[in-house]
């Protein structure tokens, strides 16, 4: 008898699950229906700032698979502009609203895939009906922002509220579009995903790019003229703006799950097991930014919204839905970004995370260069390592530098994943040639410094 899989959410996790399930079960065995409230499926939200800036010329370059491909190749009934408003576990039904034509539909399911992603954090002042205020969570958001940038009168002054990945990347994108940009961050330093000493290097790079960085400042409201934003009000006075971009972070989109009685974990995200099943409910799976994962270093449940995790988790869920066996082993929070040509990478725990997890540790900062010092294009690189006392196990790492910095974090992520000590790392067999690294790679220099710090601490 044909079973029916309902997928809520048509981006990375949901469509990865749908395609993997289809590869293992044919249309006569498994019917798949996907509800997506936007206009697109399987796109790169991380690429939106680069489309806004013009580095990526066309919007559709960000789309990995369009709805037609899923319908024709994978026999998935993709229903765009349909927002699921309720899950009835007792009747095994979802209720969805047609956002374009109106009306509701009810669809039964045997298997449910919950992949609603994350919702942007929006303070009350951002909910005002004022033109020129944008999030950049979805490709629809990006399209609306592009339209505003290209319309008359064209905006000249932008305020980016929030200094996380999206805020920093959007500040650079708008600078490249020729706008005057102010980035407002309530904390004392943007880039909270790294420690303050490393974030300071990124802040200096933003200022060097022409971004006015205002920290320790809270936005309290908006001023408007003729229905368009004209300024943002802050705790230190107004900042003129023709455009406001919200980069205040995201939260797991679990309202439907909570209303249906699905279990929410301590991170505020939906609980799942290693196979991406929602515990205690038969036939319900979840993946992506809406779920929590095990942090492999701290051992704590965390919610880290990254596209890499969404794709992997969706694949695991789809394999299992399709009758195979797969598990998701956890996360360590590896991420990279850039400010102009300055690259920032991190993996594992920050100092405050290590404190919260109860570790005793040393942290060291090593200054080096990305290439041999005499080679043209040699630029500074800063590596920070955090190591457990007394074992020397690597707990976390951060890198800030110019070319070749960001991808070096991958070597550190592999070391962290495999529970290596900084002693082990001093002998890593890393590639060397003057165009790519000094004879002592920055990673090796930092590892040696961490070993010395552990010895000095009486490990």
Protein Blocks (a to p, Z undefined) as FASTA:
>chain_A
ZZddddehjbfklmmmmmmmmmmocfkloccddddfblbehiafklmmmmmnomamblkl
mpmbdfklmmmmnopacdehiacfbdcfknopaddddfkngpadddddfbdcddebpadd
ddfklmpccehiacdfbfklmmmmmmmmmpccddfbdcdedjbfklmmmmmmmmmnopac
ddddfblbehklbcfklmmmmmmmmmmnopacdehiacfbdcdeehiafbdcdfebpadd
fbdcdfebpaddfklmmmnopacdfkopacddfkopaehiahiacedjkbccddfklopa
cddddfklmmmmmmmmmmmmnopacddebdehiacddehjbccddehjdfklmmmnopac
ddddddddfbdfklghiacdddddddddfklpafbdcddddehklmmmmmmmmmmmnopa
fklmmmoccdddfklocfbdfklmmmmmmmmmmmmnoZZ
